[in-house]
Amino acid sequence: MAHVVTLADRLAIYAKSLRKNIDKTNELGEMDINALFVDISRAIDKRLWFLEAHLKTIA
């Protein structure tokens, strides 16, 4: 279970970094790169949601 908690923590950090990059590429007008970051962010957020939901069912 500790592994799942650690994985969720790391994914949360990664998701936060992705959101910063989305904002930065938006400011720079790099819409193609922005779209890539958005797609990756959605996938990571979905995986993070599943992990957090799993952790809540265990607690």
CHARMM internal coordinates of N, CA and C (Angstrom, degrees):
IC EDIT
DIST 1 N 1 CA 1.4492
DIST 1 CA 1 C 1.5292
ANGL 1 N 1 CA 1 C 110.86
DIST 1 C 2 N 1.3123
ANGL 1 CA 1 C 2 N 116.61
DIHE 1 N 1 CA 1 C 2 N -33.20
DIST 2 N 2 CA 1.4668
ANGL 1 C 2 N 2 CA 120.26
DIHE 1 CA 1 C 2 N 2 CA 178.75
DIST 2 CA 2 C 1.5183
ANGL 2 N 2 CA 2 C 110.71
DIHE 1 C 2 N 2 CA 2 C -60.31
DIST 2 C 3 N 1.3271
ANGL 2 CA 2 C 3 N 115.79
DIHE 2 N 2 CA 2 C 3 N -33.70
DIST 3 N 3 CA 1.4593
ANGL 2 C 3 N 3 CA 120.28
DIHE 2 CA 2 C 3 N 3 CA 178.80
DIST 3 CA 3 C 1.5365
ANGL 3 N 3 CA 3 C 110.43
DIHE 2 C 3 N 3 CA 3 C -64.11
DIST 3 C 4 N 1.3113
ANGL 3 CA 3 C 4 N 117.83
DIHE 3 N 3 CA 3 C 4 N -41.81
DIST 4 N 4 CA 1.4631
ANGL 3 C 4 N 4 CA 122.21
DIHE 3 CA 3 C 4 N 4 CA -179.76
DIST 4 CA 4 C 1.5284
ANGL 4 N 4 CA 4 C 110.48
DIHE 3 C 4 N 4 CA 4 C -65.62
DIST 4 C 5 N 1.3258
ANGL 4 CA 4 C 5 N 117.02
DIHE 4 N 4 CA 4 C 5 N -40.90
DIST 5 N 5 CA 1.4653
ANGL 4 C 5 N 5 CA 121.42
DIHE 4 CA 4 C 5 N 5 CA 177.85
DIST 5 CA 5 C 1.5232
ANGL 5 N 5 CA 5 C 110.08
DIHE 4 C 5 N 5 CA 5 C -62.74
DIST 5 C 6 N 1.3301
ANGL 5 CA 5 C 6 N 116.72
DIHE 5 N 5 CA 5 C 6 N -45.48
DIST 6 N 6 CA 1.4676
ANGL 5 C 6 N 6 CA 121.04
DIHE 5 CA 5 C 6 N 6 CA 179.36
DIST 6 CA 6 C 1.5174
ANGL 6 N 6 CA 6 C 111.08
DIHE 5 C 6 N 6 CA 6 C -63.41
DIST 6 C 7 N 1.3120
ANGL 6 CA 6 C 7 N 116.61
DIHE 6 N 6 CA 6 C 7 N -42.25
DIST 7 N 7 CA 1.4620
ANGL 6 C 7 N 7 CA 120.78
DIHE 6 CA 6 C 7 N 7 CA 178.53
DIST 7 CA 7 C 1.5243
ANGL 7 N 7 CA 7 C 111.12
DIHE 6 C 7 N 7 CA 7 C -62.32
DIST 7 C 8 N 1.3091
ANGL 7 CA 7 C 8 N 117.73
DIHE 7 N 7 CA 7 C 8 N -42.85
DIST 8 N 8 CA 1.4626
ANGL 7 C 8 N 8 CA 121.33
DIHE 7 CA 7 C 8 N 8 CA 178.13
DIST 8 CA 8 C 1.5214
ANGL 8 N 8 CA 8 C 110.90
DIHE 7 C 8 N 8 CA 8 C -63.62
DIST 8 C 9 N 1.3193
ANGL 8 CA 8 C 9 N 117.25
DIHE 8 N 8 CA 8 C 9 N -41.08
DIST 9 N 9 CA 1.4637
ANGL 8 C 9 N 9 CA 120.81
DIHE 8 CA 8 C 9 N 9 CA 178.00
DIST 9 CA 9 C 1.5265
ANGL 9 N 9 CA 9 C 111.27
DIHE 8 C 9 N 9 CA 9 C -61.69
DIST 9 C 10 N 1.3129
ANGL 9 CA 9 C 10 N 116.58
DIHE 9 N 9 CA 9 C 10 N -44.06
DIST 10 N 10 CA 1.4730
ANGL 9 C 10 N 10 CA 120.49
DIHE 9 CA 9 C 10 N 10 CA -178.66
DIST 10 CA 10 C 1.5315
ANGL 10 N 10 CA 10 C 111.22
DIHE 9 C 10 N 10 CA 10 C -69.03
DIST 10 C 11 N 1.3227
ANGL 10 CA 10 C 11 N 116.40
DIHE 10 N 10 CA 10 C 11 N -38.53
DIST 11 N 11 CA 1.4594
ANGL 10 C 11 N 11 CA 118.93
DIHE 10 CA 10 C 11 N 11 CA 177.31
DIST 11 CA 11 C 1.5228
ANGL 11 N 11 CA 11 C 111.25
DIHE 10 C 11 N 11 CA 11 C -65.48
DIST 11 C 12 N 1.3197
ANGL 11 CA 11 C 12 N 117.62
DIHE 11 N 11 CA 11 C 12 N -35.00
DIST 12 N 12 CA 1.4642
ANGL 11 C 12 N 12 CA 121.35
DIHE 11 CA 11 C 12 N 12 CA 177.61
DIST 12 CA 12 C 1.5272
ANGL 12 N 12 CA 12 C 110.25
DIHE 11 C 12 N 12 CA 12 C -64.17
DIST 12 C 13 N 1.3217
ANGL 12 CA 12 C 13 N 117.18
DIHE 12 N 12 CA 12 C 13 N -41.49
DIST 13 N 13 CA 1.4662
ANGL 12 C 13 N 13 CA 121.20
DIHE 12 CA 12 C 13 N 13 CA 177.28
DIST 13 CA 13 C 1.5290
ANGL 13 N 13 CA 13 C 110.02
DIHE 12 C 13 N 13 CA 13 C -63.65
DIST 13 C 14 N 1.3226
ANGL 13 CA 13 C 14 N 116.57
DIHE 13 N 13 CA 13 C 14 N -44.70
DIST 14 N 14 CA 1.4619
ANGL 13 C 14 N 14 CA 121.71
DIHE 13 CA 13 C 14 N 14 CA 178.97
DIST 14 CA 14 C 1.5310
ANGL 14 N 14 CA 14 C 111.03
DIHE 13 C 14 N 14 CA 14 C -62.40
DIST 14 C 15 N 1.3260
ANGL 14 CA 14 C 15 N 117.41
DIHE 14 N 14 CA 14 C 15 N -42.33
DIST 15 N 15 CA 1.4638
ANGL 14 C 15 N 15 CA 121.83
DIHE 14 CA 14 C 15 N 15 CA 179.62
DIST 15 CA 15 C 1.5303
ANGL 15 N 15 CA 15 C 110.65
DIHE 14 C 15 N 15 CA 15 C -63.17
DIST 15 C 16 N 1.3206
ANGL 15 CA 15 C 16 N 116.63
DIHE 15 N 15 CA 15 C 16 N -40.43
DIST 16 N 16 CA 1.4674
ANGL 15 C 16 N 16 CA 120.34
DIHE 15 CA 15 C 16 N 16 CA 178.09
DIST 16 CA 16 C 1.5255
ANGL 16 N 16 CA 16 C 110.60
DIHE 15 C 16 N 16 CA 16 C -63.35
DIST 16 C 17 N 1.3157
ANGL 16 CA 16 C 17 N 116.38
DIHE 16 N 16 CA 16 C 17 N -41.36
DIST 17 N 17 CA 1.4683
ANGL 16 C 17 N 17 CA 121.04
DIHE 16 CA 16 C 17 N 17 CA 177.85
DIST 17 CA 17 C 1.5306
ANGL 17 N 17 CA 17 C 111.03
DIHE 16 C 17 N 17 CA 17 C -63.49
DIST 17 C 18 N 1.3073
ANGL 17 CA 17 C 18 N 116.22
DIHE 17 N 17 CA 17 C 18 N -40.71
DIST 18 N 18 CA 1.4603
ANGL 17 C 18 N 18 CA 119.92
DIHE 17 CA 17 C 18 N 18 CA 178.21
DIST 18 CA 18 C 1.5243
ANGL 18 N 18 CA 18 C 111.22
DIHE 17 C 18 N 18 CA 18 C -62.00
DIST 18 C 19 N 1.3248
ANGL 18 CA 18 C 19 N 117.14
DIHE 18 N 18 CA 18 C 19 N -42.24
DIST 19 N 19 CA 1.4683
ANGL 18 C 19 N 19 CA 120.24
DIHE 18 CA 18 C 19 N 19 CA 179.34
DIST 19 CA 19 C 1.5196
ANGL 19 N 19 CA 19 C 111.76
DIHE 18 C 19 N 19 CA 19 C -63.71
DIST 19 C 20 N 1.3358
ANGL 19 CA 19 C 20 N 117.05
DIHE 19 N 19 CA 19 C 20 N -36.58
DIST 20 N 20 CA 1.4707
ANGL 19 C 20 N 20 CA 120.30
DIHE 19 CA 19 C 20 N 20 CA 175.28
DIST 20 CA 20 C 1.5248
ANGL 20 N 20 CA 20 C 110.50
DIHE 19 C 20 N 20 CA 20 C -63.66
DIST 20 C 21 N 1.3224
ANGL 20 CA 20 C 21 N 115.77
DIHE 20 N 20 CA 20 C 21 N -41.73
DIST 21 N 21 CA 1.4600
ANGL 20 C 21 N 21 CA 120.02
DIHE 20 CA 20 C 21 N 21 CA 179.04
DIST 21 CA 21 C 1.5265
ANGL 21 N 21 CA 21 C 111.56
DIHE 20 C 21 N 21 CA 21 C -67.52
DIST 21 C 22 N 1.3081
ANGL 21 CA 21 C 22 N 117.21
DIHE 21 N 21 CA 21 C 22 N -34.06
DIST 22 N 22 CA 1.4688
ANGL 21 C 22 N 22 CA 120.69
DIHE 21 CA 21 C 22 N 22 CA 176.02
DIST 22 CA 22 C 1.5245
ANGL 22 N 22 CA 22 C 109.05
DIHE 21 C 22 N 22 CA 22 C -62.29
DIST 22 C 23 N 1.3182
ANGL 22 CA 22 C 23 N 116.79
DIHE 22 N 22 CA 22 C 23 N -46.58
DIST 23 N 23 CA 1.4649
ANGL 22 C 23 N 23 CA 120.75
DIHE 22 CA 22 C 23 N 23 CA 178.89
DIST 23 CA 23 C 1.5287
ANGL 23 N 23 CA 23 C 111.18
DIHE 22 C 23 N 23 CA 23 C -62.06
DIST 23 C 24 N 1.3356
ANGL 23 CA 23 C 24 N 116.77
DIHE 23 N 23 CA 23 C 24 N -44.65
DIST 24 N 24 CA 1.4599
ANGL 23 C 24 N 24 CA 121.09
DIHE 23 CA 23 C 24 N 24 CA -177.80
DIST 24 CA 24 C 1.5215
ANGL 24 N 24 CA 24 C 111.73
DIHE 23 C 24 N 24 CA 24 C -64.58
DIST 24 C 25 N 1.3303
ANGL 24 CA 24 C 25 N 117.58
DIHE 24 N 24 CA 24 C 25 N -45.31
DIST 25 N 25 CA 1.4642
ANGL 24 C 25 N 25 CA 119.20
DIHE 24 CA 24 C 25 N 25 CA -179.58
DIST 25 CA 25 C 1.5240
ANGL 25 N 25 CA 25 C 110.87
DIHE 24 C 25 N 25 CA 25 C -68.38
DIST 25 C 26 N 1.3138
ANGL 25 CA 25 C 26 N 116.85
DIHE 25 N 25 CA 25 C 26 N -29.66
DIST 26 N 26 CA 1.4608
ANGL 25 C 26 N 26 CA 120.28
DIHE 25 CA 25 C 26 N 26 CA 175.76
DIST 26 CA 26 C 1.5284
ANGL 26 N 26 CA 26 C 109.88
DIHE 25 C 26 N 26 CA 26 C -66.18
DIST 26 C 27 N 1.3367
ANGL 26 CA 26 C 27 N 117.09
DIHE 26 N 26 CA 26 C 27 N -44.09
DIST 27 N 27 CA 1.4611
ANGL 26 C 27 N 27 CA 121.75
DIHE 26 CA 26 C 27 N 27 CA 177.77
DIST 27 CA 27 C 1.5268
ANGL 27 N 27 CA 27 C 111.57
DIHE 26 C 27 N 27 CA 27 C -60.95
DIST 27 C 28 N 1.3286
ANGL 27 CA 27 C 28 N 116.06
DIHE 27 N 27 CA 27 C 28 N -38.08
DIST 28 N 28 CA 1.4596
ANGL 27 C 28 N 28 CA 121.08
DIHE 27 CA 27 C 28 N 28 CA -178.28
DIST 28 CA 28 C 1.5297
ANGL 28 N 28 CA 28 C 113.12
DIHE 27 C 28 N 28 CA 28 C -80.84
DIST 28 C 29 N 1.3110
ANGL 28 CA 28 C 29 N 116.87
DIHE 28 N 28 CA 28 C 29 N -8.89
DIST 29 N 29 CA 1.4600
ANGL 28 C 29 N 29 CA 120.63
DIHE 28 CA 28 C 29 N 29 CA -179.47
DIST 29 CA 29 C 1.5182
ANGL 29 N 29 CA 29 C 113.66
DIHE 28 C 29 N 29 CA 29 C 77.54
DIST 29 C 30 N 1.3157
ANGL 29 CA 29 C 30 N 116.92
DIHE 29 N 29 CA 29 C 30 N 18.36
DIST 30 N 30 CA 1.4659
ANGL 29 C 30 N 30 CA 122.25
DIHE 29 CA 29 C 30 N 30 CA 179.27
DIST 30 CA 30 C 1.5257
ANGL 30 N 30 CA 30 C 108.96
DIHE 29 C 30 N 30 CA 30 C -88.81
DIST 30 C 31 N 1.3095
ANGL 30 CA 30 C 31 N 116.11
DIHE 30 N 30 CA 30 C 31 N 76.88
DIST 31 N 31 CA 1.4589
ANGL 30 C 31 N 31 CA 120.42
DIHE 30 CA 30 C 31 N 31 CA -170.99
DIST 31 CA 31 C 1.5311
ANGL 31 N 31 CA 31 C 113.44
DIHE 30 C 31 N 31 CA 31 C -72.35
DIST 31 C 32 N 1.3256
ANGL 31 CA 31 C 32 N 118.24
DIHE 31 N 31 CA 31 C 32 N -29.23
DIST 32 N 32 CA 1.4713
ANGL 31 C 32 N 32 CA 119.30
DIHE 31 CA 31 C 32 N 32 CA 177.05
DIST 32 CA 32 C 1.5306
ANGL 32 N 32 CA 32 C 110.67
DIHE 31 C 32 N 32 CA 32 C -67.22
DIST 32 C 33 N 1.3245
ANGL 32 CA 32 C 33 N 116.14
DIHE 32 N 32 CA 32 C 33 N -46.45
DIST 33 N 33 CA 1.4630
ANGL 32 C 33 N 33 CA 120.57
DIHE 32 CA 32 C 33 N 33 CA 178.14
DIST 33 CA 33 C 1.5278
ANGL 33 N 33 CA 33 C 109.53
DIHE 32 C 33 N 33 CA 33 C -66.24
DIST 33 C 34 N 1.3280
ANGL 33 CA 33 C 34 N 116.25
DIHE 33 N 33 CA 33 C 34 N -38.39
DIST 34 N 34 CA 1.4533
ANGL 33 C 34 N 34 CA 121.26
DIHE 33 CA 33 C 34 N 34 CA 177.81
DIST 34 CA 34 C 1.5229
ANGL 34 N 34 CA 34 C 110.63
DIHE 33 C 34 N 34 CA 34 C -57.82
DIST 34 C 35 N 1.3201
ANGL 34 CA 34 C 35 N 116.18
DIHE 34 N 34 CA 34 C 35 N -44.46
DIST 35 N 35 CA 1.4705
ANGL 34 C 35 N 35 CA 120.75
DIHE 34 CA 34 C 35 N 35 CA 179.90
DIST 35 CA 35 C 1.5271
ANGL 35 N 35 CA 35 C 111.13
DIHE 34 C 35 N 35 CA 35 C -62.14
DIST 35 C 36 N 1.3329
ANGL 35 CA 35 C 36 N 116.88
DIHE 35 N 35 CA 35 C 36 N -38.14
DIST 36 N 36 CA 1.4653
ANGL 35 C 36 N 36 CA 120.15
DIHE 35 CA 35 C 36 N 36 CA 177.13
DIST 36 CA 36 C 1.5300
ANGL 36 N 36 CA 36 C 110.96
DIHE 35 C 36 N 36 CA 36 C -64.00
DIST 36 C 37 N 1.3314
ANGL 36 CA 36 C 37 N 115.81
DIHE 36 N 36 CA 36 C 37 N -45.51
DIST 37 N 37 CA 1.4594
ANGL 36 C 37 N 37 CA 119.37
DIHE 36 CA 36 C 37 N 37 CA 178.10
DIST 37 CA 37 C 1.5269
ANGL 37 N 37 CA 37 C 111.47
DIHE 36 C 37 N 37 CA 37 C -61.67
DIST 37 C 38 N 1.3167
ANGL 37 CA 37 C 38 N 117.27
DIHE 37 N 37 CA 37 C 38 N -39.07
DIST 38 N 38 CA 1.4716
ANGL 37 C 38 N 38 CA 120.98
DIHE 37 CA 37 C 38 N 38 CA 178.95
DIST 38 CA 38 C 1.5288
ANGL 38 N 38 CA 38 C 110.28
DIHE 37 C 38 N 38 CA 38 C -62.86
DIST 38 C 39 N 1.3264
ANGL 38 CA 38 C 39 N 116.80
DIHE 38 N 38 CA 38 C 39 N -45.35
DIST 39 N 39 CA 1.4714
ANGL 38 C 39 N 39 CA 120.06
DIHE 38 CA 38 C 39 N 39 CA 179.42
DIST 39 CA 39 C 1.5275
ANGL 39 N 39 CA 39 C 111.74
DIHE 38 C 39 N 39 CA 39 C -62.05
DIST 39 C 40 N 1.3259
ANGL 39 CA 39 C 40 N 116.28
DIHE 39 N 39 CA 39 C 40 N -44.62
DIST 40 N 40 CA 1.4615
ANGL 39 C 40 N 40 CA 120.26
DIHE 39 CA 39 C 40 N 40 CA 179.20
DIST 40 CA 40 C 1.5236
ANGL 40 N 40 CA 40 C 109.87
DIHE 39 C 40 N 40 CA 40 C -64.17
DIST 40 C 41 N 1.3320
ANGL 40 CA 40 C 41 N 116.25
DIHE 40 N 40 CA 40 C 41 N -42.40
DIST 41 N 41 CA 1.4624
ANGL 40 C 41 N 41 CA 121.18
DIHE 40 CA 40 C 41 N 41 CA -179.99
DIST 41 CA 41 C 1.5230
ANGL 41 N 41 CA 41 C 111.50
DIHE 40 C 41 N 41 CA 41 C -60.40
DIST 41 C 42 N 1.3078
ANGL 41 CA 41 C 42 N 117.26
DIHE 41 N 41 CA 41 C 42 N -41.89
DIST 42 N 42 CA 1.4714
ANGL 41 C 42 N 42 CA 120.24
DIHE 41 CA 41 C 42 N 42 CA 178.68
DIST 42 CA 42 C 1.5223
ANGL 42 N 42 CA 42 C 111.15
DIHE 41 C 42 N 42 CA 42 C -61.55
DIST 42 C 43 N 1.3234
ANGL 42 CA 42 C 43 N 116.19
DIHE 42 N 42 CA 42 C 43 N -42.98
DIST 43 N 43 CA 1.4677
ANGL 42 C 43 N 43 CA 120.07
DIHE 42 CA 42 C 43 N 43 CA -179.57
DIST 43 CA 43 C 1.5289
ANGL 43 N 43 CA 43 C 110.73
DIHE 42 C 43 N 43 CA 43 C -65.27
DIST 43 C 44 N 1.3243
ANGL 43 CA 43 C 44 N 116.73
DIHE 43 N 43 CA 43 C 44 N -43.54
DIST 44 N 44 CA 1.4667
ANGL 43 C 44 N 44 CA 120.33
DIHE 43 CA 43 C 44 N 44 CA -179.65
DIST 44 CA 44 C 1.5249
ANGL 44 N 44 CA 44 C 110.52
DIHE 43 C 44 N 44 CA 44 C -67.15
DIST 44 C 45 N 1.3348
ANGL 44 CA 44 C 45 N 117.02
DIHE 44 N 44 CA 44 C 45 N -42.24
DIST 45 N 45 CA 1.4706
ANGL 44 C 45 N 45 CA 120.34
DIHE 44 CA 44 C 45 N 45 CA 178.47
DIST 45 CA 45 C 1.5220
ANGL 45 N 45 CA 45 C 111.27
DIHE 44 C 45 N 45 CA 45 C -60.30
DIST 45 C 46 N 1.3213
ANGL 45 CA 45 C 46 N 116.44
DIHE 45 N 45 CA 45 C 46 N -38.01
DIST 46 N 46 CA 1.4644
ANGL 45 C 46 N 46 CA 120.43
DIHE 45 CA 45 C 46 N 46 CA 179.05
DIST 46 CA 46 C 1.5285
ANGL 46 N 46 CA 46 C 110.35
DIHE 45 C 46 N 46 CA 46 C -65.46
DIST 46 C 47 N 1.3220
ANGL 46 CA 46 C 47 N 116.41
DIHE 46 N 46 CA 46 C 47 N -45.53
DIST 47 N 47 CA 1.4677
ANGL 46 C 47 N 47 CA 120.26
DIHE 46 CA 46 C 47 N 47 CA 179.51
DIST 47 CA 47 C 1.5341
ANGL 47 N 47 CA 47 C 110.79
DIHE 46 C 47 N 47 CA 47 C -64.50
DIST 47 C 48 N 1.3258
ANGL 47 CA 47 C 48 N 115.64
DIHE 47 N 47 CA 47 C 48 N -40.56
DIST 48 N 48 CA 1.4564
ANGL 47 C 48 N 48 CA 120.08
DIHE 47 CA 47 C 48 N 48 CA 178.15
DIST 48 CA 48 C 1.5285
ANGL 48 N 48 CA 48 C 110.85
DIHE 47 C 48 N 48 CA 48 C -63.11
DIST 48 C 49 N 1.3099
ANGL 48 CA 48 C 49 N 116.11
DIHE 48 N 48 CA 48 C 49 N -40.54
DIST 49 N 49 CA 1.4639
ANGL 48 C 49 N 49 CA 120.56
DIHE 48 CA 48 C 49 N 49 CA 178.94
DIST 49 CA 49 C 1.5318
ANGL 49 N 49 CA 49 C 110.35
DIHE 48 C 49 N 49 CA 49 C -60.42
DIST 49 C 50 N 1.3359
ANGL 49 CA 49 C 50 N 116.61
DIHE 49 N 49 CA 49 C 50 N -43.83
DIST 50 N 50 CA 1.4651
ANGL 49 C 50 N 50 CA 120.43
DIHE 49 CA 49 C 50 N 50 CA 178.68
DIST 50 CA 50 C 1.5263
ANGL 50 N 50 CA 50 C 111.37
DIHE 49 C 50 N 50 CA 50 C -62.39
DIST 50 C 51 N 1.3242
ANGL 50 CA 50 C 51 N 116.73
DIHE 50 N 50 CA 50 C 51 N -44.05
DIST 51 N 51 CA 1.4612
ANGL 50 C 51 N 51 CA 119.85
DIHE 50 CA 50 C 51 N 51 CA 179.44
DIST 51 CA 51 C 1.5246
ANGL 51 N 51 CA 51 C 111.28
DIHE 50 C 51 N 51 CA 51 C -63.03
DIST 51 C 52 N 1.3323
ANGL 51 CA 51 C 52 N 116.51
DIHE 51 N 51 CA 51 C 52 N -46.00
DIST 52 N 52 CA 1.4621
ANGL 51 C 52 N 52 CA 119.77
DIHE 51 CA 51 C 52 N 52 CA -179.41
DIST 52 CA 52 C 1.5296
ANGL 52 N 52 CA 52 C 111.40
DIHE 51 C 52 N 52 CA 52 C -65.13
DIST 52 C 53 N 1.3257
ANGL 52 CA 52 C 53 N 117.28
DIHE 52 N 52 CA 52 C 53 N -37.92
DIST 53 N 53 CA 1.4589
ANGL 52 C 53 N 53 CA 120.52
DIHE 52 CA 52 C 53 N 53 CA 177.15
DIST 53 CA 53 C 1.5295
ANGL 53 N 53 CA 53 C 110.59
DIHE 52 C 53 N 53 CA 53 C -63.82
DIST 53 C 54 N 1.3311
ANGL 53 CA 53 C 54 N 116.26
DIHE 53 N 53 CA 53 C 54 N -39.99
DIST 54 N 54 CA 1.4627
ANGL 53 C 54 N 54 CA 120.76
DIHE 53 CA 53 C 54 N 54 CA 177.97
DIST 54 CA 54 C 1.5291
ANGL 54 N 54 CA 54 C 110.18
DIHE 53 C 54 N 54 CA 54 C -62.83
DIST 54 C 55 N 1.3205
ANGL 54 CA 54 C 55 N 116.31
DIHE 54 N 54 CA 54 C 55 N -42.73
DIST 55 N 55 CA 1.4584
ANGL 54 C 55 N 55 CA 120.09
DIHE 54 CA 54 C 55 N 55 CA -179.78
DIST 55 CA 55 C 1.5287
ANGL 55 N 55 CA 55 C 111.94
DIHE 54 C 55 N 55 CA 55 C -64.66
DIST 55 C 56 N 1.3259
ANGL 55 CA 55 C 56 N 117.14
DIHE 55 N 55 CA 55 C 56 N -35.29
DIST 56 N 56 CA 1.4590
ANGL 55 C 56 N 56 CA 120.46
DIHE 55 CA 55 C 56 N 56 CA 179.14
DIST 56 CA 56 C 1.5344
ANGL 56 N 56 CA 56 C 111.82
DIHE 55 C 56 N 56 CA 56 C -68.91
DIST 56 C 57 N 1.3284
ANGL 56 CA 56 C 57 N 117.26
DIHE 56 N 56 CA 56 C 57 N -33.12
DIST 57 N 57 CA 1.4533
ANGL 56 C 57 N 57 CA 119.66
DIHE 56 CA 56 C 57 N 57 CA 179.37
DIST 57 CA 57 C 1.5261
ANGL 57 N 57 CA 57 C 111.54
DIHE 56 C 57 N 57 CA 57 C -71.88
DIST 57 C 58 N 1.3048
ANGL 57 CA 57 C 58 N 116.17
DIHE 57 N 57 CA 57 C 58 N -26.52
DIST 58 N 58 CA 1.4667
ANGL 57 C 58 N 58 CA 121.28
DIHE 57 CA 57 C 58 N 58 CA -179.39
DIST 58 CA 58 C 1.5394
ANGL 58 N 58 CA 58 C 109.82
DIHE 57 C 58 N 58 CA 58 C -79.58
DIST 58 C 59 N 1.3351
ANGL 58 CA 58 C 59 N 116.49
DIHE 58 N 58 CA 58 C 59 N -37.09
DIST 59 N 59 CA 1.4824
ANGL 58 C 59 N 59 CA 120.62
DIHE 58 CA 58 C 59 N 59 CA -174.05
DIST 59 CA 59 C 1.4783
ANGL 59 N 59 CA 59 C 113.92
DIHE 58 C 59 N 59 CA 59 C -68.76
END
COOR INIT
IC SEED 1 N 1 CA 1 C
IC BUILD
